[in-house]
Amino acid sequence: MKNVLLVGAPNSGKSALFNRLTGLQHKVANYPGITIDVGSGALRSDTRAQVWDFPGTYSLNAISGEEEVAIDALRSALADDRPAVVAMVLDATRLEKGLTYCLQVAREAARSKKPFLVLLNMMDILEHNELALDLDGLRASLGVPVLPVSARTGDGVEAAEAALLSTRAAQSPWADTPDALIEGSAQQIADRFVPQGELLVRRQAKIDNWLLGTASGGVAFVVIMTLFFQAIFTWSAPLMDGVEAFVLGLGAWLVPLVPEGVFADFFEDAVFGGLGAFLVFVPQIFVLTLIIGALEDSGYLARAALICHRPLSYFGLSGKSFVPLLSGVACAIPAIYAARTMSSRQERLMTYVAIPLMPCSARLPVYALLITVLIPDTTVFGGLVGWQGLVMSSIYFFGIVSALLVASVASRLGESESRKQAFILELPAYRTPNILPIIHASVNRSGHFIQKAGSIIFTVTVVVWFLGYFPNGGEDLSTSWLATLGTWIQPVFEPLGLDWRYGVAILASFLAREVFVGTLGTIFGIENADDDPAPLAERITESGLTAASGAALVVFFTIALQCVSTVALLARESKSTGFAMRLLLGYLLLAWIGAFAVHGVVSMF
């Protein structure tokens, strides 16, 4: 089997071309012998040839830990004895940015006796702007085959496939060239062959003057991010409701076929109920990946990171952290996936630290219940401002500020790589998003979530159901093993003025935070508490929950990381179960300390 090593700089259209070459048969895998995620797929015209899409870097001289890992992986692949051809993807509209990297890789390929060729991408943009390149002159200067292609239109892809499969592919003549000559040669080639597209440059500068302007840029940013947030939070809601209804409907159809008793209850509550609570996130991940892909492909995502970098840098974060943090207001699950766009592992870890504190939508039912219990439904300023709405806004503000402060402390306690490095960001050319690969990537990412995180989440769901069902067959949650466990942990919550009932509800909410309301409704004997919290709020008030305990509970839920889906995905994405567990335990401890302090202060009044 022949391997095709696809390499190139970020924003060169490498992944789009990869999808063209493989017919969108994309998957994430480790290159044999290398522990790093690399895109993998069989070549469309010959499935015996495997294409490997390596992470993009700007040169073989790493400036970050993430780039160093990617470069080491590429060098290991080049040193492999298996037959392989190296294909360098260059952006024809910005040829100068990738030439140094091109010649460096050509040198390494020659030393490894690997054939090397250049795929000159985005030729359709040159043609659209009536620009031309001297391809024969470029081939002669580089000393390797140069094939013009367009990942968007598919032009030239068949010829590229034939060249990749050719047994007569040339080896580059750069084997003995030192770095200094590599850089000088790249500059000379750029000076001679970079197309002089004044019209193209002026058009991009004109758009940037508006999108990055002090006033107009701020307005555009707010509008675009508002639409982004609405898409994740509101527009995906019908899809999420549809998935949940389908799973529950499937359960309603299949469960009666199972003999009554423990098995029927297990399938209804644990299997289908648990699947519904888990799969409901999939449409949100799909929509998030779709929109981020469109924003990234259009060139705007880099501009948004540039706008946000200065304020976020004060808290040890990067401008690239903005989109994940914004997504976290809807749900931590898509937010963690959104952090994949960040180039540095250290920046991603700092963003992971902040995401669980963002006030996600799953907390809304809890906040709504506690606000109903604690805050009178009265208004001020002629009915324009309600106290309950004002408190809800304050809780959200508290969560966002807490996320930034914790990230700031974490970045200063550790040797943060992101604080040592300059913020280097390329502003790619504006382009119309290539929608088909973006849709495919969104479907692939959603399937990846189901495959990798689903097993862990479902296992924990079954464990919690088992504890809540036995030994009384689910008839009385207050006498279940889960309630017994709640009485064991009651001493933990007693300093906050909370008894075992709230302890059980907090334990159950590890499945999903909103489960807290339904669990309390079951314990207090209130049906459909999720749909109408008013009767439950009245019962809680009658039970003697004090304002101090209620405020402590709000603070605990704002800070605590108590969502198994989030913990499982953090472990997966950070590639460190220890990191996810430290966040889980650290935020639980911080939440308890914060709740205890608030309980003490409010009790004094």
N, C-alpha and C positions, 0 to 999 in steps of 0.2 A: 504494500500500500504506500502511495506517495503522499507526503505532507506538503501543504502549501502554507508558509508562514506569512501571514498578512500583517504588515507593520506600517506605522505612519504616525504623524503628529495628531493631537486632538483637533477636532473640527475640520479634518481633511476629507470627511465623507467616507471614512474607512468602514464604519459599521454598515452604512447604507450599501456600499459596494459589496461587502461581505454577504449581505442578505440577497443581493442580486446573484452573486456567484453560487450561492447555496440554495437558491429558490426559496428563501425564507425558512429553511430548515435549521433554525438556530437553537442551540442549547448551550448551557454553561457547564464547563468541565475543567479538569486539570490536565494540562499537557502532560503526556506520559513522563513520569519522573520529576515533575515540577508541581509544587503545591501553590498554585495561584489560579484564580478564576480566569479562564480564557474562553472566548466564544468558539464554538466548534460546530461544524456542519459538513456534510458530504458535498463535493462539487456537483453542481447540477448536471453537467454533461457527462460526468464519469464518477459514479458513487464510490469507486475504489480510491479516489483521491480525497483526502480529508483536509479541509481548510481550517486554520487556527487563527482567530482574530485576537492578536495580542494587545494589551492596554497601550493607549497612545502616550508617547512622551515626546519632548522637543529635542532631545539629544541623548547620547550615551553617557553624558556626564550628569548624574542625578543631582537634583537640588532638594529632594525630599525623600523620606523613607519609603513612601509609596512608589515613587519613580525608581528607586533603587531596587525594590523587589521586582518591578516589571522588567527592568533592564537585565537583572540577573537571570530572570526567567527566559528572556530572549537569548541571552548568551548561552545558557544551558541547552536551549533548543537548537541553536546553531552548531553546538559541539556534538550533538547527537549523531550517531552513525547512520541513522535511518535516512533513506532518500528524501530529499526535500528541496523545494525551490522557494526563494525569498522574494516576496512581492512588496515593494515600497509604494504606498499610496501618497501621491502629492496633490495638493490643491492647485489647480492650474491658475486660479485667480490670485493666489498669494504664494507664488512659487518660492519666493525668497525665504519664507519661514521654515520650510522643510528640507532645504537643500543640504545643510550641514549634517542633519540627522541621516539624510539619504546616503551621503558619501561615507559616513561613519559605518552604517549598516552594510553598505556595499563592501567596505574594507573587511569587516568581520566575516561576511559571507564568502569573500574570496579566500581568506585565511582558512575557512572551514571547508573549502572546496564545494560550496553550495552555489548553484546557478542563481542569478539575481536579475530582476527586471523592475521597471518603473511603470506603474499604472497612473497616468495623468488624469485625474478626476475633475469633474465639473467643467468639462469642455463645452457643455451646452450654455453655460453662463457667458463664456467668451464669445461664442457664436451669436448669442442674443444681443450682446453689446458691440458686435462687429469688431471684435478684437481677434488677433491671430498670433500664433506661436510658430517659430521656425523649428518644427519637430525634428527635421533631419540634423539641423545644427545642434539641437539639444542632445540628440542621441550621440553625436560625435563628441560633444564636450563631456558627457557623462561616461561614455564608453560602454554603455549597456543598452538593451532594448528599451524603448519608451513607447507605450501604447496609449493612445487617447481613448478615454472612456467617459461615460456619464452614468453615475449610479441612479440619477433621477429618471432619465429617459430609457436607459438600457443600451444606448448606442455604444458600440465597441466592446461590449461585454463578451460576445461570442468569440471575437478575435483574442481577447484576453484569456479566455478559458483555453483556447487552443495553444496559446503560448505557454501557459502554465503546465500543460500536459506534455509539451514538446520535450523530447529527449535531447534536443540540440540546443537547449537554452544556454545562453552565454554566461561565463563567469566574469565578474567585474575586474578591471585592471588596477584597483586601488589597494591591493593587499599590503604594500610596503609604504604607504603614505602616512606620515605623522600627522598629529592633530593640527598643528599650525598650518601645514599645507592644505589639509582638508578644509579648514575654515577659509583660507585665502582662495582656494579653488571655488568653493561654494559662493563666495562673494562675487568673484569674476563671472561665474555662470549666471548669477542673479542679475548683475548689471547688464549683461548682454541679452538675456532672454526673458526677463520679467516683462509682461505686456504693459505698455503705457496706457492704462485705462483711466484717463483723467475723468471721463464722464462717470464711470463706475465709482471712482473714489469720491467725486463731488456729490453724487447721489447718496452714498453712505454717510458722508460728513453732514449733509443736510438733515438726514433723518436723526443722526446722533445729536445735532444741535438742538433738536426738538425733544427727543426722548431723554437726553441727559442734561437739558437746561435746568437752571435753578428753579424756575416756576413751572414751566411746561413739563419738565421731567418728573417733578413731584406729582402733578395732576395725572400724568399718564401712568405713573407707577401705582398710584392709589386705585385708578380705574381697572388696570390690568389685574392687580392683586385681589381686588374685590371680586372680579369675575372668576378668578382662580379659586378663591375661597368658596364662592357660591357653588361652583361646579362640584367641589369635593363635599361640601356640607349639605347643599340643597338639591342640586340637580341629580346627584347619585342616589338620593333618598328613594325614589320610586323603584330603582333597580334593587336597592337593598331590601325594601319591603317585598319586592317580587321574589327574591331569593328566599327570604324567610318564610313567605307564604307557601312557596313551592315545597320547601323541606317539611314544614308543618303539615301541609296537605298530603304529602307523600306518607308522612307518619300516620295521619288520620285514616289513610286508605289501607296501610299495611298492618298497623297495630291490631285492628280487630281480627286479623287472620292468625295472630299469635294467641295461644291459650291464656286465659286470664290469670293474673297473679304476678309474681315477681318479674317474669320475663316480659310480660306486656308492659308493666310499669317501667322496666329498664329501657325497652325500645322507645317508648313514648317520651320519657323525661330525659334520659341520659343520651341515647343515640340521636333521636331526631331533634329533641330540644337542644342538646349540645351542638349538633351539626348546624342548626339554625343560628345559634349565637355565634358560631365560628365563621360559617360561610357568608354571613351578612357583611363581613368586611371586604369580601372579594370585589364587588362592584366598585367600592371606594378606592381600592388599590388600582383597579383597571382605569378608572377615570383619572386618578392622580397621575399615573404613569403616562397616560395618553396626553394630558395637558402639559406636563413637564417635558415630554418628548417634543411636543409641538413648539413650546417656548424655546427649548434648547436648539432645535433645528432651525428656527426662525432667526436665531441670534440674539433674542431679547434676554434670555436667562442670564447671560454673562453681564448684560447691562444692569439688571436688577441686583446682582451680587455686588457690582461696583457701587451702586447707589447706597446699599446697606452696609458696606464694609466699615466705614468710619464709625458709626454709632455702635455696631456690634463688636468692633475691635476693643472698645473700652472694657468689655466684659469677657475678654479672652476668646471670643468667637470670630468667625470669618464672615465676610459678606455672603459666602455661599451657604451659610447656615440659615439664611432667612427663610427660604422656601420650606425646608423641613420644619422649622419652628412655626411657621404659619399653618402648615398642614396639621401640626400637633394640636391646634385649637379645635380641629374637627375630630381627629383621632390619632393616637400615637402610632398605630400600625402603618398607615400610609406615610406618616412623617419619617419613620425609621427607614422605610424604603427610599424616600426622597433624598435622604442623606447619602445615597450611593453616588450622587453626582459630584460629591466633594473629592478633590484629588488627593488630599492628605489623610492618612489614617488618624493622625492626632486630631485634626480638625473634626473628623467624623466622631471620634470618641467624645470630644467636648460637646458636640451637638447632641450625641446620645445622652449625655449627662443632663442636658437642659430639657429634652423633649418630654420626659415623664411628668414634669412640673407644669407643662402647658395645660390650661384648663380645657380638657377634651369634652366632647359632647356626652360621653358616657356618664360624666359626673352631673349633668344637668338634672336628672330625676332626683338625685340625692340633694342637691342644692335647693331644688324647688320644694321638696318635702320639708327640709329643715327651715327654710325661709318662711314657709307657711306656718310652721309651728312657732317660730320665734319673733317674726316681724308682723306688726299689724298691717292690714291691707288699707292703708290710708295714703293720701296724696298731699302734695304741697304745690305752691305756685299756681294756684287755680286749677289743680288737677293735671298739670303738665308733667309733673314728676311724682312717681310713686315710690314709697320707701322700699317696697320689696324689689322693684327694678333697680333702684339705686344700690341696694345691698348686693344684688346679683352682679352688677357691674363692678362693684368693689372686690368681690371674690375673684372675678376674672383678672382684674388688675393685680391683685395680690399674687395669683398664680404666675402671671407673666413676669412680674418683678422678682419673685422667688427663683424662677428659672434662670434669669440673667445673673442674679447675685450668686447662686450656687455655681454656675458655670465660671463666673469670675474668680471665685475662691478656688475652685478645682484647678483652673489654669495656672494660678499663682503658686499653688502648693506643689504641683508637679513641674517637671522640666518640659514645658509645653513647646513642642516643635513649631507649632503655628505661631507662637510669640517670637521665636527667634528669626523666622523667615520673613522676607518682604512679601507683600501681597502682590503676586504676579498673575495677571489675568489677561488672556487674549480676548479681544473683541472681534468675534468672527463676522464675516460679511452677512448682511441680511439676505435671507433666502425664503422662498415659499416652502413650508414644511412638506416633506415627503411622507404622505399620510399612511401608505400601506406598511412600510417597515415599522412605523410608530405603533400602528394597531397591533401588528404581530408581536412587537416587544411588550406591549401592554398585556396581551393574552399570555405570553410566555412568563412575564413577571407574576401574574395572578396564579398561574398554574404552579409556579415555583413556590409561592406562599402556601398553597394548599398542600403541596407535597412535603415541604420541609417543616413548616410550623404546625401543620394539622395534627400530626401524630402526637406531639407533645401536649397540645391543647386538649385533644380528645381524651388522652389518658388522665389528665388532671380532672377533667369534667366527670369522668366515670368514678374516680376516687371520691370526689365530693358528693356525687349522687349516692354512692354506696354508704358513706358515713351518715347521710341524711335519711336514708331509707330504712336502715336497720337499727335496732332489732324489732321495731314495731310495724314493719311493712309500710312505712311512710304515712301512717295515720296521724301521728302527732310528732311534729318536728321538735317540740320541746323535750321529748323523752328519747330522742335519737342519739346515736353516737356523736353526731355533730354537736348536739346540745351539750352532751357530756364534755366534749372537748372545749365547748364554750365556757362551761363552769370551771374547767381547769385554767383557762386563760383569763377568767374574770378578775383575778388580782392585778393583772396588767392594766385593765381599763377602770378599775375602781378609783384610782387617783383622779381620773377624769370625770367621775360621777356617773359612770356607765355600768350597767349590770350585764349579766350573761347574755341577755337577748340581743344587745347591740354587738357583743363579742361574736355571737353566732352569725349575725348579719354581715359583719366585717369579714369573717372567714369565708362566707358564701360569696361575697363580692369579689373574691379573687378570680372567680370565673369571668365576671364582668362587673364593673362598678355599679351599673344600674340594677343588678340583682339585689343590692342592699334593700331597696324599697320593697320588692316583692317578698323577700325573706321576712322583713319586719311585718309586712301585711299578713303573712302566714302565721307568724308567732302571735300576733295580736288578734287573729281571727277575722281579718278584713280581706274580703275577696276583691280581685281586680284593683289592687292598690296602685299598680303601675298606670292604669288608665285614669283613675281619679284619686289623687292623694289626700283629698280633704277629709274623708272619714278616718283615715289612718293618722293624719295630723291631729285630729281631735282626740283620738284614742291615746296618742303619744303624750299630748298635753295633759290629759287626765291622769296618765301614769306618773306624772311628776318630773318630767325632764326639765331641768333648770336651764336658764339662759346661759349660764357658764358652761354646762355640759354640752348644750347644743352648739355653742360657739367653738368649743374644743373639738367637737365632731366635724364641724366644717373645716377647721384647720387641718385635722388629721387627714380628711379625704383630699384636701387640696395638695398636700405634700406627699402622702404615702404612695408608693408604687405597688398597687395591689391588683394587677391585671395579668393573668397568666399568659395571655396572648402577647402582651408587650415584653414580658420577661423572656419568653421563648424566642421571640424574634430578635431581641437584643443579643441573646446568646448566639443565635445563628449569624446575624449580620456582623457582629464584632469578632466572630470566630473565637469567643472566649466565654465559656460558661461562668468562670470566676468573675469576670467583669460584670455580667448580668446579675449574679448573686450578690456581689458587693453593692451594686446599685439598689437592689431589692432591700437588703438589710439596712443599708445606710439611710435610705429614705424612710423606711419604717421607724427607725430610731429617731431621725430628725422630726418626723411627723409627731411621734409621741412627745418629744421634748417641747415642740411648738404648741401642741394641744394642751400639755400640762401648764405651760406658761400662760397661755390665754385663759385657761380655766381659773388659774389663780388670780389673774388681774380682774377678770369679769366678776369673780366671786366677791372681791373687795367692794364692788359697787352694787 
